[in-house]
Amino acid sequence: MDVVRSDTGAFDERIRALEASLSPFAVRSFETRGRELPEEDCGVRTEFQRDRDRIVHSKPFRRLKGKTQVFIDPEGDHYRTRMTHTLETTAISRVVARALRLNEDLTEAIGLGHDMGHTPFGHAGEDALDEAVSERFGRRFRHNEQSLRIARSLNLTYEVCDGILTHTGEREPETLEGRIVRLVDRVAYINHDIDDAVRYGLLDEDDLPRAEIDVLGATGSLRIDTLVHDIVEASEGVDDIRQSAEVGEAMLSLRAFMFERVYLGPQAAPEHERAHETIRLIFDHLAERGDEVDEIVDYIAGMTDRFALSYADSL
């Protein structure tokens, strides 16, 4: 039986017509700078839609469900994982992109792929792997660079790779779609980490700084709503993704509060020590076995919390 392929030309025309209504600041899918390895057109999906699907069907993406955000392998069904964080970030980013008439498909692909290279144990695991790689091999580890390494292995488009690499760090994304994910990443994790910290017993709702809560909202959903509306209103009609001074300062202040009380607070020390000990034990074992640095980094960064703890126990 012959396979009937879609008319690529007709599909391209429909996409061009649809994307004609996007903002002049949006990236059109037919304007992509392409992939490192050229591929034939799909005929039923844009290049950014293909990137999205490759990410969702990849093993690094699936493993995000076993990597927690703040707490190491916690007991309970409702704590965020790296995957739920990714999905929340992506969903909020798409809302902003749609409101600003930017490319939702590009935004979605960047959002889904931005943390694929994250280590187990959140940023404590990232710090531990960075320290170990630096001491033994004179290199650095950054989860955004590891995410880019995975994105390139999937042969994703230039724009998606750029957004994934620059979702954190000093470099700003080249596209507004990437800048949305960079900002919304912080909007998402600050608010859902408050929720998890309250559930874990590290914070009480009354502990939250009153001035910032008065600006942003008393609940996580209200804060996200405030932040999203503010981004859209401040960014409408300009070639940038912005926040108003009042809301932006309140969010930064709330982020500083979370670092002081949760991420780097005294109660976090045992969790960080456990993460460092686990990563270092595994790293030293693999290095002494003679594994290459890239193999070690790929293996450890790809581990889930539970697998890393089990592997360390076996040593």
C-alpha positions as CSV (number, residue, x, y, z in Angstrom):
1,M,0.0,0.0,0.0
2,D,1.4,3.4,-1.0
3,V,1.8,6.0,1.7
4,V,0.2,9.3,0.7
5,R,2.4,12.2,1.8
6,S,1.0,15.6,2.6
7,D,1.4,18.4,0.1
8,T,4.3,20.3,1.7
9,G,3.7,23.4,-0.4
10,A,0.1,23.7,0.6
11,F,1.0,23.2,4.3
12,D,3.7,25.9,4.0
13,E,1.2,28.3,2.6
14,R,-1.3,27.7,5.4
15,I,1.4,28.2,8.0
16,R,2.6,31.4,6.4
17,A,-0.9,32.7,6.3
18,L,-1.4,31.8,10.0
19,E,1.8,33.3,11.1
20,A,1.2,36.5,9.1
21,S,-1.0,37.6,12.1
22,L,1.9,37.3,14.6
23,S,3.6,40.3,16.1
24,P,6.4,41.8,14.0
25,F,8.7,40.8,16.8
26,A,7.8,37.1,16.6
27,V,10.0,34.4,15.0
28,R,8.2,32.8,12.0
29,S,8.7,29.1,11.7
30,F,9.8,29.4,8.1
31,E,12.4,32.0,9.1
32,T,14.3,29.5,11.4
33,R,18.1,29.4,11.0
34,G,17.7,25.7,10.8
35,R,19.4,22.7,12.3
36,E,23.1,21.6,12.4
37,L,22.2,18.6,10.2
38,P,19.7,19.5,7.5
39,E,16.5,17.5,7.3
40,E,13.6,17.2,4.9
41,D,10.5,19.2,5.7
42,C,7.8,17.3,7.6
43,G,4.7,18.4,5.7
44,V,2.3,18.4,8.7
45,R,4.4,20.2,11.4
46,T,6.4,23.3,11.6
47,E,10.1,23.0,12.6
48,F,9.4,24.2,16.1
49,Q,6.5,21.7,16.5
50,R,8.9,18.9,15.4
51,D,11.4,20.1,18.1
52,R,8.6,20.0,20.7
53,D,7.8,16.4,19.8
54,R,11.4,15.3,19.9
55,I,11.8,16.7,23.3
56,V,8.6,15.1,24.7
57,H,9.6,11.7,23.3
58,S,13.2,11.8,24.5
59,K,14.6,9.9,27.5
60,P,16.1,13.0,29.2
61,F,12.6,14.6,29.2
62,R,11.0,11.4,30.7
63,R,13.6,11.3,33.5
64,L,12.6,14.7,34.7
65,K,9.7,13.1,36.5
66,G,12.2,11.5,38.9
67,K,14.1,14.7,39.7
68,T,12.7,16.8,42.5
69,Q,12.9,20.6,42.6
70,V,14.0,21.4,46.2
71,F,13.6,18.3,48.4
72,I,15.5,15.1,47.8
73,D,13.2,12.1,47.0
74,P,10.4,13.4,49.4
75,E,7.6,11.2,50.7
76,G,4.3,12.4,49.4
77,D,2.6,12.6,46.0
78,H,2.2,16.4,45.6
79,Y,5.7,17.8,45.6
80,R,6.9,19.3,42.4
81,T,9.3,17.4,40.3
82,R,11.5,18.8,37.6
83,M,8.9,17.7,35.1
84,T,6.0,19.4,36.8
85,H,8.1,22.5,37.0
86,T,8.8,22.2,33.3
87,L,5.2,21.8,32.4
88,E,4.1,24.7,34.6
89,T,6.8,26.9,33.1
90,T,5.8,25.9,29.6
91,A,2.0,26.5,30.2
92,I,2.6,29.9,31.6
93,S,5.0,30.8,28.9
94,R,2.5,29.9,26.2
95,V,-0.1,32.2,27.8
96,V,2.3,35.1,27.6
97,A,3.4,34.2,24.1
98,R,-0.2,34.0,22.9
99,A,-1.2,37.3,24.5
100,L,1.8,39.1,22.9
101,R,1.2,37.3,19.5
102,L,4.6,35.6,19.6
103,N,5.3,32.1,18.3
104,E,3.7,29.7,20.7
105,D,5.4,26.6,19.2
106,L,8.9,28.1,19.6
107,T,8.0,29.1,23.2
108,E,6.7,25.7,24.0
109,A,9.7,23.8,22.6
110,I,12.1,26.0,24.6
111,G,10.0,25.6,27.8
112,L,9.8,21.9,27.5
113,G,13.6,21.5,26.8
114,H,15.1,24.1,29.1
115,D,15.8,21.7,32.1
116,M,16.6,18.5,30.2
117,G,20.2,18.6,31.4
118,H,19.5,19.2,35.1
119,T,21.1,17.0,37.6
120,P,19.3,15.0,40.4
121,F,18.8,16.9,43.7
122,G,18.1,20.3,42.1
123,H,20.7,23.0,42.3
124,A,22.5,21.2,45.2
125,G,23.2,18.4,42.7
126,E,24.3,20.9,40.1
127,D,26.7,22.6,42.5
128,A,28.1,19.2,43.6
129,L,28.8,18.0,40.0
130,D,30.3,21.4,39.1
131,E,32.7,21.2,42.1
132,A,33.7,17.6,41.3
133,V,34.3,18.3,37.6
134,S,36.2,21.5,38.3
135,E,38.6,19.8,40.9
136,R,39.4,16.8,38.8
137,F,39.2,18.0,35.2
138,G,39.4,21.8,35.4
139,R,36.0,22.2,33.7
140,R,32.7,23.6,34.8
141,F,29.2,22.1,34.8
142,R,26.1,24.2,34.1
143,H,22.7,22.6,33.6
144,N,21.8,24.9,30.8
145,E,24.9,23.9,28.9
146,Q,24.1,20.3,29.5
147,S,20.5,20.9,28.3
148,L,22.0,22.4,25.1
149,R,24.2,19.3,24.7
150,I,21.1,17.2,24.7
151,A,19.2,19.6,22.4
152,R,22.0,19.3,19.9
153,S,22.0,15.6,20.1
154,L,18.3,15.8,19.1
155,N,19.3,18.1,16.2
156,L,16.9,20.8,17.4
157,T,16.6,24.2,15.6
158,Y,19.0,27.1,16.3
159,E,16.3,29.2,18.0
160,V,15.2,26.4,20.4
161,C,18.9,25.6,21.2
162,D,19.5,29.3,21.9
163,G,16.5,29.6,24.2
164,I,17.5,26.5,26.1
165,L,21.1,27.6,26.6
166,T,20.2,31.2,27.7
167,H,17.2,30.4,30.0
168,T,19.7,31.2,32.8
169,G,23.1,32.8,32.9
170,E,24.5,36.1,31.7
171,R,23.5,35.8,28.0
172,E,20.1,37.0,27.0
173,P,18.1,34.9,24.5
174,E,18.1,36.1,20.9
175,T,14.3,35.7,20.6
176,L,11.5,37.2,22.6
177,E,10.1,33.7,22.9
178,G,13.3,32.6,24.7
179,R,13.1,35.7,26.9
180,I,9.6,34.7,27.9
181,V,10.8,31.3,29.1
182,R,13.8,32.9,30.9
183,L,11.5,35.1,33.0
184,V,8.6,32.7,33.4
185,D,11.0,30.1,34.7
186,R,11.5,32.3,37.8
187,V,7.8,33.1,38.1
188,A,7.0,29.4,38.1
189,Y,9.6,28.1,40.5
190,I,9.3,30.9,43.1
191,N,5.6,30.3,43.4
192,H,5.5,26.5,43.4
193,D,8.5,26.3,45.7
194,I,6.6,28.4,48.2
195,D,3.8,25.9,48.0
196,D,6.1,22.9,48.5
197,A,8.0,24.7,51.4
198,V,4.7,25.3,53.2
199,R,3.6,21.6,52.6
200,Y,7.0,20.4,53.9
201,G,6.7,22.6,57.0
202,L,9.6,24.9,56.3
203,L,7.3,27.9,55.9
204,D,4.0,29.1,57.1
205,E,1.9,31.4,55.0
206,D,2.3,34.1,57.6
207,D,6.1,33.9,57.2
208,L,5.9,35.4,53.6
209,P,7.1,39.0,53.4
210,R,4.0,41.2,53.7
211,A,4.9,44.0,51.4
212,E,5.7,41.7,48.5
213,I,2.6,39.6,49.0
214,D,0.5,42.8,49.0
215,V,1.8,43.6,45.6
216,L,1.8,40.1,44.1
217,G,-1.1,38.4,45.8
218,A,-1.9,36.2,48.8
219,T,-1.9,32.8,46.9
220,G,0.2,31.1,44.3
221,S,-2.4,31.4,41.6
222,L,-3.0,35.1,42.4
223,R,0.7,35.8,42.3
224,I,1.1,34.0,38.9
225,D,-1.9,35.9,37.6
226,T,-0.4,39.2,38.7
227,L,3.0,38.4,37.2
228,V,1.6,37.2,33.9
229,H,-0.6,40.2,33.4
230,D,2.2,42.5,34.3
231,I,4.6,40.9,31.8
232,V,2.0,41.2,29.0
233,E,1.2,44.8,29.8
234,A,4.8,45.9,30.1
235,S,5.9,44.0,27.0
236,E,3.0,44.9,24.6
237,G,4.3,46.6,21.5
238,V,8.0,46.6,22.4
239,D,10.9,44.5,21.2
240,D,11.5,43.1,24.7
241,I,10.0,41.1,27.5
242,R,9.7,43.2,30.6
243,Q,8.1,43.7,34.0
244,S,6.9,46.9,35.6
245,A,9.3,48.3,38.3
246,E,6.9,47.6,41.2
247,V,6.1,44.0,40.3
248,G,9.6,43.2,39.1
249,E,11.1,44.4,42.4
250,A,8.5,42.5,44.4
251,M,9.3,39.3,42.6
252,L,13.1,39.7,43.1
253,S,12.5,40.5,46.8
254,L,10.4,37.4,47.1
255,R,13.1,35.3,45.3
256,A,15.7,36.6,47.8
257,F,13.4,35.6,50.6
258,M,13.2,32.1,49.3
259,F,17.0,31.8,48.9
260,E,17.4,33.0,52.5
261,R,14.7,30.9,54.1
262,V,14.4,27.8,51.9
263,Y,17.1,27.2,49.2
264,L,20.1,28.2,51.5
265,G,18.4,28.2,54.9
266,P,19.8,26.2,57.8
267,Q,17.2,23.4,57.3
268,A,18.5,22.9,53.8
269,A,22.0,22.1,54.9
270,P,21.4,18.3,55.6
271,E,19.7,18.0,52.2
272,H,22.6,19.7,50.4
273,E,25.1,17.6,52.3
274,R,23.3,14.5,51.3
275,A,23.3,15.6,47.7
276,H,27.0,16.5,47.7
277,E,28.0,13.2,49.3
278,T,25.9,11.2,46.8
279,I,27.2,13.0,43.7
280,R,30.8,12.9,44.9
281,L,30.7,9.2,45.7
282,I,29.4,8.3,42.3
283,F,31.7,10.8,40.5
284,D,34.8,9.5,42.3
285,H,33.9,5.9,41.5
286,L,33.4,6.6,37.8
287,A,36.5,8.7,37.5
288,E,38.7,6.2,39.3
289,R,37.3,3.5,37.0
290,G,38.7,5.5,34.1
291,D,35.5,6.8,32.5
292,E,35.9,9.9,30.3
293,V,34.7,13.2,31.7
294,D,31.8,13.6,29.1
295,E,30.6,10.1,29.9
296,I,30.6,10.8,33.7
297,V,28.8,14.1,33.3
298,D,26.2,12.6,30.9
299,Y,25.6,9.7,33.2
300,I,25.3,11.6,36.5
301,A,23.3,14.5,35.1
302,G,20.9,12.1,33.6
303,M,20.2,10.3,36.9
304,T,16.9,10.6,38.8
305,D,17.1,11.3,42.6
306,R,16.1,7.7,43.5
307,F,18.5,6.1,41.0
308,A,21.4,8.2,42.3
309,L,20.7,7.3,45.9
310,S,20.4,3.6,45.0
311,Y,23.6,3.7,43.0
312,A,25.5,5.4,45.8
313,D,24.2,2.9,48.3
314,S,25.5,0.0,46.1
315,L,29.0,1.5,46.3
